[in-house]
Amino acid sequence: MIQNIANEFYSWVRIETWNSCHTLDQERFYSCLKKIFSKLGTNIDFEQFAEALTIVINDLRPKMCQRYKEREIKEYAKAAAGAADYLRFTK
């Protein structure tokens, strides 16, 4: 499952501005989540998102500062898990 999640994140992290707060980058992030949830459901937790993001970011952004990388992984995994929780609990 982790690799399936990671595969969806590649299209987003591949874009140079992937972690900006720009509307288009946020839209790409949530578009990835929509694909993940439609394929795998919403029973995905923070740790699974974090592991998938770690795979993708280490692969595509190997020179990124480790502390910054960890912060970004935590931030986006938390947002993804929050979206999954919202969808799961409001069905």
C-alpha positions as CSV (number, residue, x, y, z in Angstrom):
1,M,0.0,0.0,0.0
2,I,2.8,2.5,0.8
3,Q,4.3,2.2,-2.7
4,N,0.8,2.8,-4.2
5,I,0.5,6.0,-2.1
6,A,4.0,7.1,-3.1
7,N,3.3,6.5,-6.8
8,E,0.5,9.1,-6.6
9,F,2.6,11.7,-4.9
10,Y,5.3,11.6,-7.6
11,S,3.4,13.8,-10.0
12,W,3.0,16.5,-7.3
13,V,6.6,16.4,-5.8
14,R,8.1,16.3,-9.3
15,I,7.0,20.0,-9.8
16,E,9.7,22.4,-8.5
17,T,7.3,24.4,-6.4
18,W,5.5,21.4,-5.0
19,N,5.8,22.6,-1.4
20,S,4.9,26.2,-1.9
21,C,1.6,27.6,-0.6
22,H,0.6,28.5,-4.1
23,T,-3.0,27.6,-5.0
24,L,-1.9,25.4,-7.9
25,D,0.5,23.4,-5.8
26,Q,-2.1,22.9,-3.1
27,E,-4.5,21.8,-5.8
28,R,-2.0,19.3,-7.1
29,F,-1.5,17.9,-3.5
30,Y,-5.3,17.5,-3.0
31,S,-5.7,16.0,-6.4
32,C,-3.2,13.3,-5.5
33,L,-5.1,12.7,-2.3
34,K,-8.3,12.3,-4.2
35,K,-6.7,9.7,-6.4
36,I,-5.2,7.9,-3.4
37,F,-8.6,7.8,-1.6
38,S,-10.5,6.7,-4.7
39,K,-8.0,3.8,-5.2
40,L,-7.2,2.8,-1.7
41,G,-10.0,4.2,0.5
42,T,-9.6,6.5,3.5
43,N,-8.3,4.1,6.0
44,I,-4.7,5.5,5.7
45,D,-2.9,7.0,8.7
46,F,-0.3,9.6,9.3
47,E,2.6,7.1,9.4
48,Q,1.6,5.6,6.1
49,F,1.4,9.0,4.4
50,A,4.8,10.0,6.1
51,E,6.5,6.8,4.8
52,A,5.2,7.3,1.3
53,L,6.2,10.9,1.3
54,T,9.7,10.0,2.6
55,I,10.1,7.6,-0.4
56,V,9.1,10.2,-2.9
57,I,11.0,13.1,-1.5
58,N,14.2,11.1,-0.9
59,D,14.0,10.0,-4.5
60,L,13.1,13.3,-6.2
61,R,14.7,15.8,-3.7
62,P,17.9,14.0,-2.4
63,K,19.8,17.3,-1.8
64,M,17.0,18.8,0.3
65,C,18.1,19.8,3.8
66,Q,17.2,16.9,6.1
67,R,15.6,19.0,8.8
68,Y,13.5,20.9,6.2
69,K,12.6,17.6,4.5
70,E,11.4,16.1,7.8
71,R,9.3,19.2,8.5
72,E,7.7,19.1,5.0
73,I,7.0,15.4,5.3
74,K,5.4,15.9,8.7
75,E,3.3,18.9,7.5
76,Y,1.9,17.1,4.4
77,A,1.4,13.8,6.1
78,K,-0.6,15.5,8.8
79,A,-2.7,17.3,6.2
80,A,-3.3,14.1,4.2
81,A,-4.2,12.1,7.4
82,G,-6.6,14.9,8.4
83,A,-8.3,14.8,5.0
84,A,-8.6,11.0,5.3
85,D,-10.1,11.3,8.8
86,Y,-12.5,14.0,7.6
87,L,-13.7,11.8,4.7
88,R,-13.9,8.7,6.8
89,F,-15.8,10.2,9.7
90,T,-18.3,12.2,7.6
91,K,-19.6,9.4,5.4
